[in-house]
Amino acid sequence: FGLSELLQAGPQTTPVDDLGEDVATTIREIVNQTCTFWNVTACAVGVSFNNTEIMANFGVLDKETQKPVDQSSLFQIGSATKAFTSMAALMRVAKGELNLDVPVAQYLPEFKLNASGSEGLTLRDLMSHRTGMPRHDLLWSVFLPQGRSEDVRKALVYRLQGLTLDKPIRYNAEYNNLMFITAGLVAGKGHKDGWEGFVAENILRPLNMHDSWLHAEDMSREAKQRFATPYMNDGTKVHELLPTEIVGPAGSIVSSTTDMLKWLGAHMEQLELKSPLLDTKTYSEIVHPNAPFPLLNVMFGTYTLGWWLEPLTTDMFLLHHGGNTNGFTAFNVIVLQLVPGMFGGKLPLKPVAGFTIQTNQHGSIAPTMLALQIMKLLTKLPLVSNLNELQWEAQAPARAAAAESLRK
């Protein structure tokens, strides 16, 4: 069950006027109902609209300590990190230090894949998942030693040529963390602290994201007190965090809803041509579809550079990316409205709102359910009162198949 079932065709959508008390109350009710239904231990939601922010928090960071969730609570955001890597690469592009459309091997001679034509693969290909390589996540999560140095990540890149592809290059989207590790290595090349140093210096600090950490291991003692304990779907504790040292550019960041709203706010300013980080021409690559990749909208979804871009209605779009690590699920969304006739260096999409959802539940469906309802609320589309129940019913065949496999 997804966005396609919720699409509302129409000539033009009218977003809400402001985040008044009625809207804020409804969002908090949606969060409470959804998180209760899906047995979520902790959830932090932040919504930014028209210079107004609201927070909706649910549950506790840890079942034993019963410490409540608030906007400063910290969660791993998983693959939502990829948008930071694409931003870092674009900042280097804006300075003339990188080019999205020249072979990656020009910047990283170690990069080779076992496929005809792969020598021409570019940063654009890597950051839009169109190399034809499947995930092969065991390479970074199990078989290689952890570490964030350039040498450790180069050793991973060198081993890519021994992995199989299951699609021709540029044939179709194939989600891949290894390619974002490679892109991060290129984006951070030349900085003494690599990808981590570049992102911290050029993104986190300028945006005053002082409560975001490139890795869980980097958190201060005080920050660790606000870090959510990860749990599985059945409520049991996850005893080991996903190792993220080597995978950093693809999924290592820890952050709060307060800081994530700063990040989404920067993107909304970029879309309003205020350019806090990039010039408008370079930033336009963020909303340029590079590969058909349906996710929420099974008919029309696309992937840009570290973001999905999908239509909500005929004139409303979603720029979004989620993330999963051991015991954490996150979702960042920017709601965009098409502005017909905007040319001459202007972007054809204007921001309506941005929101972030963070939970300490492994592989949680709750952030998606919350996103579907919040985006409909903000665009004045009718809410689906039994959305959680519909999703539960839609998952019944998968649950039955899983139960059958355990009996064999």
C-alpha positions as CSV (number, residue, x, y, z in Angstrom):
1,F,0.0,0.0,0.0
2,G,1.5,3.3,-1.0
3,L,1.1,6.7,-2.5
4,S,-0.4,5.5,-5.8
5,E,-3.5,4.3,-3.9
6,L,-3.8,7.8,-2.4
7,L,-3.2,9.9,-5.5
8,Q,-5.8,12.7,-6.0
9,A,-6.0,14.1,-9.5
10,G,-7.0,17.7,-9.8
11,P,-6.2,21.0,-11.6
12,Q,-4.3,22.4,-8.6
13,T,-3.7,21.7,-5.0
14,T,-4.1,24.3,-2.3
15,P,-1.8,23.8,0.7
16,V,-2.8,24.8,4.2
17,D,-2.4,28.4,5.1
18,D,-0.3,27.9,8.3
19,L,0.6,25.5,11.0
20,G,-2.2,26.6,13.3
21,E,-3.3,24.9,16.4
22,D,-5.8,22.7,14.5
23,V,-3.1,21.4,12.2
24,A,-0.6,20.9,15.0
25,T,-3.2,19.0,17.0
26,T,-4.1,16.8,14.1
27,I,-0.4,16.0,13.4
28,R,0.1,15.0,17.1
29,E,-3.0,12.8,17.0
30,I,-1.7,11.1,13.8
31,V,1.7,10.5,15.4
32,N,0.1,9.0,18.6
33,Q,-2.3,6.8,16.7
34,T,0.3,5.5,14.2
35,C,3.0,4.9,16.7
36,T,0.7,3.1,19.0
37,F,-0.7,0.9,16.2
38,W,2.8,-0.1,15.1
39,N,4.3,-0.6,18.6
40,V,6.9,2.1,18.2
41,T,8.9,2.8,21.3
42,A,10.1,6.3,20.4
43,C,9.3,8.7,17.6
44,A,10.2,12.3,17.0
45,V,8.5,14.4,14.3
46,G,9.3,17.9,13.2
47,V,7.4,19.9,10.7
48,S,8.5,23.2,9.1
49,F,6.0,25.4,7.2
50,N,6.0,29.1,6.4
51,N,8.6,30.0,9.1
52,T,6.7,28.0,11.7
53,E,7.8,24.7,13.3
54,I,5.9,22.2,15.3
55,M,7.2,19.1,17.1
56,A,5.3,15.9,17.8
57,N,7.0,13.4,20.1
58,F,5.9,10.0,21.2
59,G,7.1,7.4,23.7
60,V,10.4,7.0,25.5
61,L,14.1,6.7,24.4
62,D,14.6,3.6,26.5
63,K,12.1,1.2,28.1
64,E,14.1,0.9,31.2
65,T,14.9,4.5,32.0
66,Q,11.6,5.8,30.6
67,K,13.3,9.0,29.5
68,P,10.7,10.8,27.2
69,V,11.4,11.8,23.6
70,D,11.9,15.4,22.7
71,Q,13.2,17.5,19.8
72,S,16.8,17.1,21.0
73,S,16.6,13.3,21.1
74,L,19.2,11.6,18.8
75,F,18.6,8.9,16.3
76,Q,20.6,7.3,13.5
77,I,19.1,8.5,10.1
78,G,20.6,5.8,8.0
79,S,20.4,6.3,4.2
80,A,19.0,9.8,4.6
81,T,22.8,10.5,4.9
82,K,23.1,10.1,1.2
83,A,21.6,13.5,0.6
84,F,24.6,15.0,2.5
85,T,27.0,13.2,0.3
86,S,25.3,14.4,-2.9
87,M,25.3,18.0,-1.5
88,A,29.1,17.6,-0.7
89,A,29.7,16.5,-4.2
90,L,27.7,19.3,-5.7
91,M,29.6,21.9,-3.6
92,R,32.8,20.6,-5.2
93,V,31.1,20.8,-8.6
94,A,30.2,24.4,-8.0
95,K,33.8,25.2,-7.3
96,G,34.9,23.5,-10.5
97,E,36.7,20.8,-8.6
98,L,34.4,17.9,-9.8
99,N,32.2,17.2,-12.7
100,L,29.1,15.0,-12.4
101,D,29.5,13.7,-16.0
102,V,33.1,12.6,-16.4
103,P,34.3,9.1,-15.5
104,V,34.8,8.5,-11.8
105,A,38.1,6.8,-12.6
106,Q,39.5,10.2,-13.4
107,Y,39.2,11.1,-9.7
108,L,39.6,7.6,-8.4
109,P,41.8,5.2,-10.5
110,E,40.9,2.3,-8.2
111,F,37.3,2.4,-9.4
112,K,36.5,-0.4,-11.8
113,L,33.5,-2.7,-12.3
114,N,33.3,-6.0,-14.0
115,A,31.1,-4.9,-16.9
116,S,31.5,-3.6,-20.4
117,G,31.3,0.2,-20.5
118,S,31.8,0.6,-16.8
119,E,34.9,2.7,-17.3
120,G,32.5,5.5,-18.4
121,L,30.5,5.5,-15.2
122,T,30.2,9.0,-13.6
123,L,29.4,10.5,-10.2
124,R,25.9,11.1,-11.6
125,D,25.6,7.4,-12.2
126,L,26.9,6.4,-8.8
127,M,24.6,8.9,-6.9
128,S,21.5,7.9,-8.9
129,H,21.8,4.1,-8.5
130,R,22.2,3.3,-12.2
131,T,25.4,1.3,-12.2
132,G,23.6,-2.0,-12.5
133,M,25.2,-3.4,-9.4
134,P,23.0,-4.9,-6.6
135,R,23.6,-4.1,-3.0
136,H,26.4,-6.6,-2.0
137,D,26.1,-5.1,1.5
138,L,28.0,-8.0,3.1
139,L,31.2,-6.6,1.6
140,W,31.2,-3.5,3.9
141,S,29.1,-4.8,6.8
142,V,30.9,-8.2,7.4
143,F,33.9,-9.0,5.2
144,L,36.0,-5.8,5.4
145,P,37.5,-4.2,8.5
146,Q,35.8,-1.1,9.7
147,G,37.5,2.3,9.4
148,R,36.9,5.7,7.9
149,S,40.3,6.5,6.4
150,E,40.8,7.1,2.7
151,D,42.9,3.9,2.5
152,V,40.2,1.7,4.1
153,R,37.5,3.0,1.7
154,K,39.9,2.7,-1.3
155,A,40.4,-0.9,-0.4
156,L,36.6,-1.4,-0.6
157,V,36.5,0.4,-4.0
158,Y,39.3,-1.8,-5.3
159,R,37.2,-4.9,-4.5
160,L,34.2,-3.7,-6.5
161,Q,35.7,-5.2,-9.7
162,G,35.2,-8.6,-8.3
163,L,31.5,-8.2,-7.7
164,T,28.8,-9.2,-10.2
165,L,26.2,-6.9,-11.7
166,D,22.7,-8.0,-12.3
167,K,21.7,-5.3,-14.8
168,P,23.4,-3.5,-17.7
169,I,24.8,-0.1,-16.6
170,R,22.3,2.8,-16.9
171,Y,19.6,0.2,-17.7
172,N,17.5,0.7,-14.5
173,A,17.9,1.8,-11.0
174,E,19.6,-0.6,-8.6
175,Y,19.9,0.7,-5.0
176,N,23.5,0.4,-3.9
177,N,25.4,1.7,-0.8
178,L,28.8,0.8,-2.2
179,M,28.4,3.4,-4.9
180,F,27.7,6.1,-2.3
181,I,30.7,5.1,-0.3
182,T,32.7,5.6,-3.5
183,A,31.0,9.0,-4.2
184,G,31.8,10.1,-0.7
185,L,35.4,9.1,-1.1
186,V,35.5,11.3,-4.2
187,A,33.6,14.2,-2.6
188,G,36.0,14.2,0.4
189,K,39.2,13.7,-1.5
190,G,41.8,16.3,-0.6
191,H,40.3,17.1,2.8
192,K,42.5,16.0,5.6
193,D,39.5,14.3,7.3
194,G,37.9,13.0,4.1
195,W,34.2,12.9,3.7
196,E,33.6,13.4,7.4
197,G,35.7,16.5,7.5
198,F,34.2,18.0,4.4
199,V,30.6,17.5,5.5
200,A,31.3,18.8,9.0
201,E,33.1,21.9,7.7
202,N,31.0,22.8,4.7
203,I,27.5,21.6,5.7
204,L,27.0,21.0,9.4
205,R,28.8,24.0,10.7
206,P,27.4,26.6,8.3
207,L,23.9,25.4,9.1
208,N,24.6,25.4,12.8
209,M,23.8,21.7,13.0
210,H,25.8,21.3,16.2
211,D,23.7,18.4,17.4
212,S,24.5,16.1,14.4
213,W,27.3,13.6,14.4
214,L,28.9,11.9,11.4
215,H,29.0,8.6,13.4
216,A,27.5,7.3,16.6
217,E,31.0,6.7,17.8
218,D,31.7,10.4,17.7
219,M,28.9,11.5,20.1
220,S,29.9,13.3,23.2
221,R,29.1,11.8,26.6
222,E,26.2,14.2,27.0
223,A,24.8,13.4,23.6
224,K,24.9,9.7,24.3
225,Q,22.4,10.4,27.1
226,R,19.9,11.6,24.5
227,F,20.6,8.8,22.0
228,A,17.6,6.5,21.6
229,T,18.0,2.8,22.4
230,P,17.3,0.8,19.3
231,Y,14.5,-1.9,19.2
232,M,13.3,-4.6,16.9
233,N,9.7,-4.6,15.6
234,D,8.7,-7.0,18.4
235,G,10.0,-4.6,21.0
236,T,13.2,-6.5,21.9
237,K,16.4,-4.5,22.3
238,V,19.0,-4.4,19.6
239,H,22.3,-5.1,21.3
240,E,24.7,-4.0,18.6
241,L,24.5,-0.9,16.4
242,L,25.2,-1.3,12.7
243,P,28.9,-0.7,12.0
244,T,29.0,2.6,10.1
245,E,32.7,3.6,10.0
246,I,33.3,2.4,6.4
247,V,29.8,3.0,5.1
248,G,29.7,6.6,6.3
249,P,28.7,8.5,3.1
250,A,25.9,6.0,2.5
251,G,24.3,5.9,6.0
252,S,26.1,6.9,9.2
253,I,24.7,10.3,10.5
254,V,23.1,10.7,13.9
255,S,20.9,13.7,14.4
256,S,17.8,15.3,16.1
257,T,14.6,16.6,14.7
258,T,15.8,20.2,15.5
259,D,18.9,19.7,13.4
260,M,17.1,17.8,10.6
261,L,14.7,20.8,10.2
262,K,17.7,23.0,9.8
263,W,18.9,20.7,7.0
264,L,15.5,20.6,5.3
265,G,15.2,24.3,5.8
266,A,18.4,24.9,3.9
267,H,16.9,22.9,1.0
268,M,13.7,24.9,1.1
269,E,15.8,28.1,1.0
270,Q,17.7,26.8,-2.0
271,L,14.4,26.2,-3.7
272,E,13.3,29.7,-3.0
273,L,16.6,30.9,-4.6
274,K,18.1,32.1,-1.3
275,S,21.1,29.8,-1.9
276,P,22.5,29.1,1.6
277,L,24.9,26.4,0.3
278,L,24.9,26.3,-3.5
279,D,24.2,28.5,-6.5
280,T,20.8,27.9,-8.1
281,K,22.1,26.3,-11.3
282,T,24.1,23.7,-9.4
283,Y,21.4,23.0,-6.9
284,S,18.9,22.3,-9.7
285,E,20.6,18.9,-10.1
286,I,18.9,17.9,-6.8
287,V,15.5,18.1,-8.5
288,H,16.6,16.7,-11.9
289,P,15.4,13.1,-12.4
290,N,18.2,10.8,-13.3
291,A,16.7,7.3,-13.1
292,P,13.1,5.9,-13.1
293,F,12.9,4.5,-9.5
294,P,9.3,4.2,-8.2
295,L,9.1,3.9,-4.4
296,L,6.0,5.6,-2.9
297,N,4.5,6.2,-6.3
298,V,4.8,2.8,-8.1
299,M,4.0,4.5,-11.5
300,F,6.0,7.7,-11.7
301,G,8.8,7.7,-9.1
302,T,12.3,8.9,-10.0
303,Y,15.7,9.2,-8.2
304,T,17.8,12.4,-8.5
305,L,21.0,12.7,-6.5
306,G,20.6,11.2,-3.0
307,W,16.8,11.9,-3.1
308,W,13.6,10.4,-4.5
309,L,11.4,12.8,-6.5
310,E,7.8,11.6,-6.9
311,P,4.5,13.2,-7.7
312,L,1.8,13.4,-5.0
313,T,-0.8,15.1,-7.3
314,T,-0.8,16.7,-10.7
315,D,1.0,19.7,-9.2
316,M,2.5,18.6,-5.9
317,F,5.8,16.6,-5.6
318,L,7.7,15.0,-2.9
319,L,11.5,15.2,-2.5
320,H,12.3,12.5,0.1
321,H,14.6,9.9,1.4
322,G,14.4,7.4,4.2
323,G,17.0,5.5,6.2
324,N,17.3,2.3,8.1
325,T,20.0,0.9,10.4
326,N,19.9,-1.7,13.2
327,G,17.0,-0.5,15.3
328,F,16.3,2.8,13.6
329,T,14.1,4.1,10.8
330,A,14.0,7.7,9.6
331,F,12.2,9.7,6.8
332,N,12.9,13.2,5.5
333,V,10.4,14.9,3.2
334,I,10.1,18.2,1.4
335,V,6.7,18.9,-0.2
336,L,7.0,20.9,-3.4
337,Q,4.5,22.6,-5.7
338,L,4.8,23.0,-9.4
339,V,5.0,26.6,-10.5
340,P,4.0,26.8,-14.2
341,G,6.0,29.1,-16.5
342,M,9.0,29.6,-14.2
343,F,12.0,29.8,-16.5
344,G,15.1,32.0,-16.8
345,G,17.2,30.4,-14.2
346,K,14.3,29.9,-11.7
347,L,13.4,26.4,-10.4
348,P,9.9,25.2,-11.5
349,L,9.2,23.8,-8.0
350,K,8.6,25.8,-4.8
351,P,8.7,24.4,-1.3
352,V,5.5,24.0,0.6
353,A,6.8,22.3,3.8
354,G,9.5,20.0,5.1
355,F,9.2,17.4,7.8
356,T,11.4,14.8,9.4
357,I,10.4,11.5,11.2
358,Q,12.7,9.5,13.4
359,T,12.1,6.3,15.2
360,N,14.0,3.7,17.2
361,Q,12.3,0.7,15.6
362,H,14.0,-1.6,13.1
363,G,12.6,-1.5,9.6
364,S,9.6,0.4,10.8
365,I,6.7,1.1,8.5
366,A,5.5,3.8,10.8
367,P,7.5,6.6,9.3
368,T,6.0,5.9,5.9
369,M,2.5,5.8,7.3
370,L,3.1,9.1,9.1
371,A,4.6,10.7,6.0
372,L,1.6,9.7,3.8
373,Q,-0.8,11.3,6.3
374,I,1.2,14.4,7.1
375,M,1.8,15.2,3.4
376,K,-1.9,14.8,2.7
377,L,-2.8,17.0,5.7
378,L,-0.4,19.8,4.6
379,T,-1.8,19.7,1.0
380,K,-5.5,19.6,2.2
381,L,-6.1,16.2,0.7
382,P,-8.5,13.9,2.6
383,L,-6.9,11.8,5.3
384,V,-7.3,8.0,5.3
385,S,-8.6,7.3,8.8
386,N,-7.9,3.5,8.5
387,L,-4.5,3.8,6.7
388,N,-2.7,1.7,9.3
389,E,-5.3,-1.1,9.2
390,L,-5.1,-1.1,5.3
391,Q,-1.3,-1.4,5.4
392,W,-1.6,-4.2,8.0
393,E,-4.0,-6.1,5.7
394,A,-1.8,-5.4,2.7
395,Q,1.2,-7.0,4.5
396,A,-0.8,-10.2,5.4
397,P,0.6,-12.3,2.4
398,A,4.1,-11.4,3.4
399,R,3.6,-12.3,7.0
400,A,2.0,-15.6,6.0
401,A,4.9,-16.4,3.7
402,A,7.4,-15.6,6.5
403,A,5.5,-17.9,8.9
404,E,5.5,-20.7,6.4
405,S,9.2,-20.5,5.8
406,L,9.8,-20.8,9.5
407,R,7.8,-24.0,9.6
408,K,9.9,-25.7,6.9
